[in-house]
Amino acid sequence: MLAYRHAFHAGNHGDVLKHVLLVATLRHLNTKDKPYWVIDTHAGAGGYALDMGYAQHRREFEGGIAKLWMREDLPPLLADYVARVRDFDAAHRGAGAVSAGGRHPAQYPGSPELIRALLREQDRGRLFELHPTDHEILAAHFSGDRRFRVANADGYDALKAVLPPPPRRALVLMDPPYEIKTDYAHVLEALKEGLRRFAQGSFMVWIPHLERREPTLLVERLCRLPVTDWLLASLVVAEPQEGGFGMTGSHVFMVNPPWTLRAQLERELPVLARLLGTFPGARCHIDGRSA
C-alpha cells in the first residue's frame, strides 16, 4: 500500500465520478446551517500537478477531467464540479502556466481540496493518510487551516476514534488504493463498524470497476447491507486491456445519500458516460433503496 501514489491517476475517470458526487453531497450538507464533519480515510496529497511529474507517466487525466475541461454545455452537477477544479487550478498553477494550450488543468484538486473549497467556517475536516510522503505534503498544505486536522494514520482504524462526531452530522469518504486484495474486505468491515457507531451518518465508498471478482463481490455485499437508504452509481467508460487488465470504470456506493441525488444522477450520469466513453458499450447504472 505504501508504494501507491494517487498522483499517477489524478483527474482520471474514476476521480471524475467520485468528485462529482462529493461536490454534490457537500452542496446538500451546506443547505442546513448546522455544522458537520467530513472524514477522508485515504486523503492522499490533497492536490496534484497534471503538467509534470507522476501524472505525466500515464496521462490518465486525458480520459477524465480533460474531456470536460473546455465544455460550456455541461449539466448542473458536472458544471459545478468542473468549476471547482477551475478555481483550484487558477489558484495553484504557476505564474503564466498554461497546460497543453488550456486543454486540461495544470493543477487538479484531490478530495481534501474539494472538501476545503466547500467547507464552511463552522464545519470540520479530518484527513488521514498513511503514505509518509503524501502525508507530509497534505499536512503542509493544510497547516494554516484551523478547520482541519491531518493525521499520518490508517484511515480504517481512525474511524473508531472520530465516530460519532460531536455535531452528529458527517460525511465519511472511503477511497483506498485497492492495491492489495485485503482492501476490499477492509472497506466492508470499516463501513460496518462506521454504521455501528454512527448509523445516521453519510458514507461514500469508491470502488474500481475491474475484470476481477473482488470489486464485483464488494459491490454486491455493499448492496446487501441492512440499511434502509443507499445509492449505487456505476460508470463504465473503457474496454479492458489485453488479458483483462486495466480499470474500465468505477462505482460509488453511498449510505444515507442526499435525497435529491438519485434524480440528479439519472439526468446527468448518462451525459458523463457519453462524454468519457471510449467504446460503444460505455454505460452507466444507478441503483438504490430509500426509506
C-alpha positions, 0 to 999 in steps of 0.5 A, spaced: 500 500 500 505 504 501 508 504 494 501 507 491 501 514 489 494 517 487 498 522 483 499 517 477 491 517 476 489 524 478 483 527 474 482 520 471 475 517 470 474 514 476 476 521 480 471 524 475 465 520 478 467 520 485 468 528 485 462 529 482 458 526 487 462 529 493 461 536 490 454 534 490 453 531 497 457 537 500 452 542 496 446 538 500 450 538 507 451 546 506 443 547 505 442 546 513 446 551 517 448 546 522 455 544 522 458 537 520 464 533 519 467 530 513 472 524 514 477 522 508 480 515 510 485 515 504 486 523 503 492 522 499 496 529 497 490 533 497 492 536 490 496 534 484 500 537 478 497 534 471 503 538 467 509 534 470 511 529 474 507 522 476 501 524 472 505 525 466 507 517 466 500 515 464 496 521 462 490 518 465 487 525 466 486 525 458 480 520 459 477 524 465 477 531 467 480 533 460 474 531 456 470 536 460 475 541 461 473 546 455 465 544 455 460 550 456 454 545 455 455 541 461 449 539 466 448 542 473 452 537 477 458 536 472 458 544 471 459 545 478 464 540 479 468 542 473 468 549 476 471 547 482 477 544 479 477 551 475 478 555 481 483 550 484 487 550 478 487 558 477 489 558 484 495 553 484 498 553 477 504 557 476 505 564 474 503 564 466 502 556 466 498 554 461 497 546 460 497 543 453 494 550 450 488 550 456 486 543 454 486 540 461 488 543 468 495 544 470 493 543 477 487 538 479 484 538 486 484 531 490 478 530 495 481 534 501 481 540 496 474 539 494 472 538 501 476 545 503 473 549 497 466 547 500 467 547 507 464 552 511 467 556 517 463 552 522 464 545 519 470 540 520 475 536 516 479 530 518 484 527 513 488 521 514 493 518 510 498 513 511 503 514 505 509 518 509 510 522 503 503 524 501 502 525 508 507 530 509 505 534 503 497 534 505 499 536 512 503 542 509 498 544 505 493 544 510 497 547 516 494 554 516 487 551 516 484 551 523 478 547 520 482 541 519 486 536 522 491 531 518 493 525 521 499 520 518 494 514 520 490 508 517 484 511 515 480 504 517 482 504 524 481 512 525 474 511 524 473 508 531 476 514 534 472 520 530 465 516 530 460 519 532 462 526 531 460 531 536 455 535 531 452 528 529 452 530 522 458 527 517 460 525 511 465 519 511 469 518 504 472 511 503 477 511 497 483 506 498 488 504 493 485 497 492 492 495 491 492 489 495 486 484 495 485 485 503 482 492 501 476 490 499 474 486 505 477 492 509 472 497 506 466 492 508 468 491 515 470 499 516 463 501 513 460 496 518 463 498 524 462 506 521 454 504 521 455 501 528 457 507 531 454 512 527 448 509 523 445 516 521 451 518 518 453 519 510 458 514 507 461 514 500 465 508 498 469 508 491 470 502 488 474 500 481 470 497 476 475 491 474 475 484 470 476 481 477 471 478 482 473 482 488 470 489 486 464 485 483 463 481 490 464 488 494 459 491 490 454 486 491 455 485 499 455 493 499 448 492 496 446 487 501 447 491 507 441 492 512 440 499 511 434 502 509 437 508 504 443 507 499 445 509 492 449 505 487 452 509 481 456 505 476 460 508 470 463 504 465 467 508 460 473 503 457 474 496 454 479 492 458 486 491 456 489 485 453 488 479 458 483 483 462 487 488 465 486 495 466 480 499 470 474 500 465 470 504 470 468 505 477 462 505 482 460 509 488 456 506 493 453 511 498 449 510 505 444 515 507 445 519 500 442 526 499 435 525 497 435 529 491 441 525 488 438 519 485 434 524 480 440 528 479 444 522 477 439 519 472 439 526 468 446 527 468 450 520 469 448 518 462 451 525 459 458 523 463 458 516 460 457 519 453 462 524 454 468 519 457 466 513 453 471 510 449 467 504 446 460 503 444 458 499 450 460 505 455 454 505 460 452 507 466 447 504 472 444 507 478 441 503 483 438 504 490 433 503 496 430 509 500 426 509 506 
